[in-house]
Amino acid sequence: MRIRFLWAAALLLGLAVPGAASAATGGFTTGNVNMRAGPGTEYPVITTVPYGSSVAIYGCTAGYEWCDTNWAGYRGWVSGGYLEFVYQNRRVLVPNYGITYGIPIITFSIGDYWGRYYQAYPWWNDWHRWAPPPRGPIVGPGPGPRPGPGFGPGPWRPAPGPGPGPRP
């Protein structure tokens, strides 16, 4: 009986977690603010959200600099400094209280995000203009294939032997 109870509790907990992860915090804009297609001013503007508008906040980048939001059916990124929410019966700025309230820190993946929300926009096909550069060194094609059996000395390659002698 106790095992069944534990299994049932685990199942309910497992079903509850995905719903909690997708929950949004209700916020408000502190001015007329641009909603962008990514977390930065270099991304295209989707729309301007008017002062005092109610927005859903799904999460923010580290430091609560940019937040993934929804307003009037538009999905995009708003600077965290222009967003506030109600905490202990007063409005507070997201960067100041986001961690206290538990607004999640999220990352941005241009391919996945743009694929879901921006296919109808004229700049969607130019996503590579805003994609981050590849990380690490750029590696060339390599030295090429090794010679197969039967490859030996010829006029283009001297036969093995002693080197040119000692150097001064």
C-alpha positions, 0 to 999 in steps of 0.5 A: 500500500505504501509503495502504491502511494509513493508511486502515485505521489511521484507520478503527480509530481512528475506531471506538475513539474512541466506545468510549473516550468512554463508558468509566467510571471505577470509584469508591467512595462515602465515606459514605451519599450521596444520588444525585440526578436532577441536579447539585445538592441541589435535584434529587429524590433517586433513591436513597441509595448506601450507604457503600463502594459501587462506582459507575461515574463517567461524568464530572463538572461543572466543579471535580468538584462533581457526578458522573454515576454508576451504582450498582446500575442507578440512574443519577444525580448524586452530589456529587464530595466523596463519591466516591473512586477508586484512583490509584497504589494508594491511594484518592483523592477525585475533586475532588482527583485527577479532573483528574490521572486524566482523569475528563471534565468534562461538562455536564448537559442536563435534557431529554436526561438525564431523557428517557433515565433518569427517565420512570418516576419520578412527578416526571419530568413536572415537569422544568420545575421544575428546568430552568434559566431562559432566558438573555438578555433576555426579548423581547416579541412586538414592535411588530406588523405594519406598515400595508399600502398605502393606509394614510393620514391619518384622524381617528385619525392627523394628516396629515404637516406642520410640527411644533408650532413651536420650543420655548422 
